[in-house]
Amino acid sequence: MRFNDRRARVTSWQIHAAMKDRGTMVDFLSDALPYISQAATLAIAAAAVIFSHRASKDVSQRELTMKMWEKRTDTYTEILRATQDLDPTRRPTPEGFVTQSDDASSGDMQLLARDLESEEWKEFTARVDSFASDEVRYLFYLWLASLSGWSWLIMKCVIHYGKDPVKYSEADAELQCSYKATHSVCLELTAQVRAELAFKQRNVRKVSLTGPDQYFGAVTNVEFTRGKQTDLEPLHAARLSMLRRGAET
């Protein structure tokens, strides 16, 4: 009976202590609640600022990406337009250039349909350098190099036309290869542009090139084979815009 009384007394003391501690805790929480509320408010505000900053950054990044994509799309459209305007098969044959040269009042005549020294063309190539992918940029300048090779061979044919049949025949055979080279580069360039605009991954096929030693940067023969072209350094070809009957090759 004495043991049970002691146990009852201990239990009552513990209950009293617990109630006292509970009261202290309630008082503490009551005093700390404003500070806790303020800290929570600050934490929420900080989180909101961070979220807003990230959201704003994401929106800005998406807008920048969209603008860059629009500029790239416009540039690719201009590239394909240029391949149509400067298609060598739409220009006169060597005989046609000779006839036009004879009829012209001056000794110079335009080889290409567009002036590659104009400010408009320079601005266009600057957009290619700025917005085109490495693959498209490489193929674009390879196409210009093939045009340069075509210009070189047209000039050779015009010079030898009616004067040296053997040299003319050799130059004309090279010219036919140049037409094929320019066409094959144009097809590869178009395929690359279409793939990128469709968000498809595509690699430039391995390229082997030949060109005249006397004319820096020109390409007269191009072959695409299986494999990936790893060197995408653009070829900056010399550019002919005028045909001079008195030039020598």
C-alpha positions as CSV (number, residue, x, y, z in Angstrom):
1,M,0.0,0.0,0.0
2,R,2.9,2.3,0.8
3,F,4.5,1.4,-2.5
4,N,1.4,2.3,-4.4
5,D,1.2,5.7,-2.6
6,R,4.7,6.5,-3.5
7,R,4.0,5.6,-7.1
8,A,0.9,7.8,-7.1
9,R,2.9,10.7,-5.6
10,V,5.6,10.3,-8.3
11,T,3.1,10.2,-11.0
12,S,1.4,13.3,-9.8
13,W,4.7,15.1,-9.6
14,Q,5.6,14.1,-13.1
15,I,2.2,15.3,-14.3
16,H,2.7,18.6,-12.5
17,A,6.1,19.0,-14.0
18,A,4.9,18.1,-17.5
19,M,2.1,20.6,-17.1
20,K,4.5,23.3,-16.0
21,D,6.8,22.5,-18.9
22,R,3.9,22.6,-21.2
23,G,3.0,26.0,-20.0
24,T,6.5,27.2,-20.4
25,M,6.5,25.8,-24.0
26,V,3.2,27.5,-24.7
27,D,4.6,30.8,-23.4
28,F,7.8,30.3,-25.4
29,L,5.8,29.5,-28.6
30,S,3.6,32.5,-28.0
31,D,6.6,34.8,-27.6
32,A,8.4,33.2,-30.6
33,L,5.4,33.0,-32.9
34,P,5.9,36.5,-34.4
35,Y,9.5,35.8,-35.1
36,I,8.7,32.4,-36.6
37,S,6.0,34.0,-38.7
38,Q,8.4,36.7,-39.8
39,A,11.1,34.2,-40.7
40,A,8.6,32.1,-42.6
41,T,7.5,35.2,-44.5
42,L,11.1,36.1,-45.3
43,A,11.8,32.6,-46.5
44,I,8.7,32.6,-48.7
45,A,9.6,36.0,-50.1
46,A,13.2,34.8,-50.8
47,A,11.9,31.7,-52.5
48,A,9.5,33.8,-54.6
49,V,12.3,36.1,-55.6
50,I,14.5,33.2,-56.6
51,F,11.7,31.5,-58.5
52,S,10.8,34.8,-60.2
53,H,14.4,35.3,-61.2
54,R,14.8,31.8,-62.6
55,A,11.5,32.1,-64.4
56,S,12.5,35.4,-65.9
57,K,15.8,34.0,-66.9
58,D,14.2,31.0,-68.5
59,V,11.8,33.2,-70.4
60,S,14.6,35.4,-71.6
61,Q,16.6,32.4,-72.7
62,R,13.6,31.0,-74.6
63,E,13.0,34.4,-76.3
64,L,16.7,34.6,-77.2
65,T,16.7,31.0,-78.6
66,M,13.6,31.8,-80.6
67,K,15.1,34.9,-82.1
68,M,18.3,33.1,-83.0
69,W,16.3,30.3,-84.6
70,E,14.3,32.8,-86.6
71,K,17.5,34.5,-87.8
72,R,18.9,31.1,-88.7
73,T,15.8,30.1,-90.6
74,D,15.9,33.3,-92.6
75,T,19.6,32.9,-93.3
76,Y,19.0,29.3,-94.5
77,T,16.2,30.5,-96.8
78,E,18.6,33.1,-98.2
79,I,21.3,30.4,-98.7
80,L,18.9,28.3,-100.8
81,R,17.8,31.3,-102.7
82,A,21.5,32.1,-103.5
83,T,22.1,28.5,-104.8
84,Q,19.3,29.1,-107.2
85,D,20.4,32.5,-108.4
86,L,24.0,31.5,-108.8
87,D,23.4,28.0,-110.3
88,P,26.0,27.8,-113.0
89,T,23.7,25.7,-115.3
90,R,21.6,28.9,-115.6
91,R,24.5,30.9,-116.9
92,P,25.7,30.9,-120.6
93,T,28.0,28.2,-122.0
94,P,31.5,29.2,-123.0
95,E,30.3,29.8,-126.5
96,G,27.5,32.0,-125.1
97,F,30.0,34.0,-123.0
98,V,32.2,34.5,-126.1
99,T,29.2,35.8,-128.0
100,Q,28.1,38.1,-125.2
101,S,31.7,39.3,-124.9
102,D,31.9,40.1,-128.6
103,D,28.7,42.1,-128.4
104,A,29.7,43.9,-125.2
105,S,31.1,47.4,-125.5
106,S,33.8,46.7,-122.9
107,G,36.2,43.9,-122.4
108,D,34.7,42.9,-119.1
109,M,31.4,41.1,-118.4
110,Q,29.6,39.6,-115.4
111,L,30.3,35.9,-114.8
112,L,27.7,35.4,-112.1
113,A,24.1,36.5,-111.7
114,R,24.9,38.3,-108.4
115,D,27.8,40.6,-107.5
116,L,29.8,38.9,-104.8
117,E,31.7,42.1,-104.0
118,S,28.6,44.1,-103.2
119,E,27.7,45.2,-99.7
120,E,24.5,43.3,-99.8
121,W,26.4,40.0,-100.4
122,K,29.0,40.8,-97.7
123,E,26.1,41.4,-95.2
124,F,24.6,38.1,-96.3
125,T,27.8,36.1,-95.8
126,A,28.2,37.8,-92.4
127,R,24.8,36.4,-91.4
128,V,25.9,33.0,-92.6
129,D,29.0,33.3,-90.3
130,S,26.8,34.4,-87.4
131,F,23.8,32.1,-87.5
132,A,24.6,29.0,-89.6
133,S,25.7,25.8,-88.0
134,D,29.3,24.6,-88.6
135,E,28.0,22.0,-91.0
136,V,25.9,24.5,-93.1
137,R,28.7,27.1,-93.0
138,Y,31.2,24.6,-94.2
139,L,29.0,23.4,-97.1
140,F,28.1,26.9,-98.0
141,Y,31.7,28.0,-98.5
142,L,32.5,24.7,-100.2
143,W,29.7,25.5,-102.6
144,L,31.2,29.0,-103.2
145,A,34.6,27.3,-103.8
146,S,33.0,25.1,-106.4
147,L,31.5,28.2,-108.1
148,S,35.0,29.7,-108.0
149,G,36.3,26.6,-109.8
150,W,33.5,26.8,-112.4
151,S,34.4,30.4,-113.0
152,W,38.1,29.5,-113.5
153,L,37.2,26.8,-116.0
154,I,34.7,29.0,-117.9
155,M,37.4,31.6,-118.3
156,K,39.8,28.9,-119.6
157,C,37.3,27.7,-122.1
158,V,36.5,31.3,-123.3
159,I,40.2,32.1,-123.7
160,H,40.9,28.9,-125.8
161,Y,37.7,29.0,-127.7
162,G,38.5,29.2,-131.4
163,K,42.2,29.4,-130.8
164,D,43.5,26.2,-129.4
165,P,41.1,23.2,-129.9
166,V,43.2,20.8,-127.8
167,K,43.3,23.1,-124.7
168,Y,39.7,24.0,-125.2
169,S,38.7,20.4,-125.2
170,E,40.7,19.7,-122.0
171,A,39.2,22.8,-120.3
172,D,35.7,21.8,-121.4
173,A,36.1,18.3,-120.0
174,E,37.1,19.8,-116.7
175,L,34.2,22.2,-116.9
176,Q,31.7,19.3,-117.1
177,C,33.2,17.9,-113.9
178,S,32.9,21.3,-112.3
179,Y,29.1,21.4,-113.1
180,K,28.7,18.0,-111.3
181,A,30.8,19.1,-108.4
182,T,28.8,22.3,-107.9
183,H,25.5,20.3,-108.2
184,S,26.6,17.7,-105.7
185,V,27.6,20.3,-103.1
186,C,24.3,22.1,-103.6
187,L,22.4,18.8,-103.0
188,E,24.4,18.1,-99.8
189,L,23.9,21.7,-98.6
190,T,20.2,21.5,-99.2
191,A,19.9,18.2,-97.4
192,Q,21.8,19.6,-94.4
193,V,19.5,22.7,-94.3
194,R,16.3,20.7,-94.6
195,A,17.5,18.3,-91.8
196,E,18.3,21.1,-89.4
197,L,15.1,22.9,-90.1
198,A,13.3,19.7,-89.2
199,F,15.3,19.4,-86.0
200,K,17.1,16.2,-87.2
201,Q,20.7,15.3,-86.5
202,R,22.8,15.0,-89.6
203,N,26.5,14.9,-90.3
204,V,28.3,16.1,-93.5
205,R,29.5,13.1,-95.5
206,K,33.2,12.8,-95.9
207,V,34.5,15.0,-98.7
208,S,37.5,14.7,-101.1
209,L,38.4,17.8,-103.1
210,T,40.6,18.7,-106.1
211,G,41.2,22.1,-107.6
212,P,43.6,24.1,-109.8
213,D,47.0,24.9,-108.2
214,Q,47.1,28.2,-110.0
215,Y,43.9,29.6,-108.5
216,F,43.8,29.7,-104.8
217,G,40.6,28.4,-103.1
218,A,38.9,27.1,-106.2
219,V,37.4,23.6,-106.2
220,T,36.8,21.8,-109.5
221,N,35.9,18.3,-108.4
222,V,34.0,17.1,-105.2
223,E,33.2,13.6,-104.1
224,F,31.1,12.7,-101.1
225,T,31.7,9.3,-99.6
226,R,30.6,7.3,-96.6
227,G,31.8,8.6,-93.3
228,K,31.8,11.8,-91.4
229,Q,33.6,15.0,-92.4
230,T,35.5,16.0,-89.3
231,D,37.3,19.0,-90.6
232,L,34.6,21.7,-91.0
233,E,36.9,24.6,-91.4
234,P,35.3,26.8,-94.1
235,L,37.0,27.1,-97.5
236,H,37.2,30.8,-98.4
237,A,37.6,30.7,-102.2
238,A,38.8,33.4,-104.4
239,R,35.8,35.0,-106.1
240,L,35.5,35.9,-109.8
241,S,32.9,38.4,-110.7
242,M,34.2,39.6,-114.1
243,L,35.3,37.8,-117.2
244,R,38.3,39.2,-119.1
245,R,38.9,38.0,-122.6
246,G,42.6,39.0,-122.4
247,A,43.3,37.0,-119.2
248,E,45.7,34.0,-119.4
249,T,45.6,30.6,-117.7
